[in-house]
Structure formats: structure tokens, C-alpha cells
Amino acid sequence: MPTLSSQRWESREQQFCSDWERTYPNTPWNDVRLGYRYGWESAHSPRYAGRGWDAAASDLRAGWESWQTRQSESRDLRLQLRWEELKDSVRRGWEQAMREVDKTA
């Protein structure tokens, strides 16, 4: 997925993980990682440029299953997490990315 900034998920994940574990010590990072990544990558996509969470949420929900399937296939995993389980972490990832995008704009 093309991004609006030069940031790549892999270069940011460790910091997000550390922040998450400090803020939510009772919820393992791996329980929310894919949602956070989906939100972060989507917010950096030109497809969502200039859109806020409320404007993009229904499109993100519609795209969740296919994105998750691609992630699972590329790692030979069989994950099937429902949108409702991860929508809060998707939003957190989205909001973090939007703050980054705003700083570079």
C-alpha cells in the first residue's frame, strides 16, 4: 500500500509496541497489532488523504477482511479477526498516523 510519508510500518512498529505496552499493560500487543497496522497504513494511503476517521471508517471496515487475508497469506497464517474485535486499535493506529501526516504536511 503506497504511503503519503516515507515512514514504513516496520520502522515504527517497535515504538508503537512500547507505547502500547506502557499504556495498556494488561492487553498484549499481539492482540491489537494487526488492527493498529491496518489503521496506520490506511491513514498513510493516498486513498484516504484528507479524510477523518468518521469519513473513512465505513470504507476501512469494508476493506478489513481482504487486507487481513492478504496479511495472513503472506505470512502463512490463518487469522480471522472480526472488525468489531479490532476497530478500536484500527482507530488508534489511524489517529497516530494522521498526527504524523499532519506534521509532514
FISEPA-517532 format. One record per residue (C-alpha): residue in one letter; x, y, z. Coordinates in steps of 0.2 Angstrom, whole numbers, plus 5000, padded with zeros to 4 digits. Layout:
BEGIN
AXYZ;...
// end
This chain:
BEGIN
M500050005000;P500850174995;T501150295009;L501050485010;S502650495020;S504250405019;Q503850315035;R503650125034;W502750025047;E504249915051;S505250075055;R503850125068;E503149965075;Q504349945089;Q504050125096;F502150095094;C502349925103;S503250005118;D502050145119;W500550025119;E501349905132;R501650055143;T499950125141;Y498949955141;P500049835151;N498649705153;T498249695134;P499649605124;W500249705109;N500049555098;D498149565102;V498049735093;R499549735082;L498649705065;G497249825069;Y498449955073;R499449925057;Y497949925046;G497450095053;W499150165052;E499450105034;S497750155028;A497950335035;H499650345025;S498750295009;P498350424996;R496550344995;Y496150415012;A497150585010;G496150725019;R494850615027;G494550605045;W494150445055;D492250475054;A492350495035;A493450345032;A492850215045;S491550135034;D492750105020;L494050045032;R492849915039;A492349865021;G494249835017;W494749745033;E494349565028;S495349575012;W496849665020;Q496849545034;T496849395021;R498249475012;Q499249485028;S498849315033;E499349235016;S500949325015;R501449255032;D500649085030;L499549125045;R497649085047;L497049245056;Q495249295056;L494949435067;R493249525066;W493149715064;E492249735080;E493749655089;L495049775082;K494149935077;D494750025092;S496549985088;V496250025070;R495750195075;R497250215087;G498350175073;W497450285061;E497550435073;Q499350415076;A499750405058;M498650565055;R499650655068;E501250605058;V500450655041;D499950825049;K501750855055;T502450825037;A501150925028;
// end
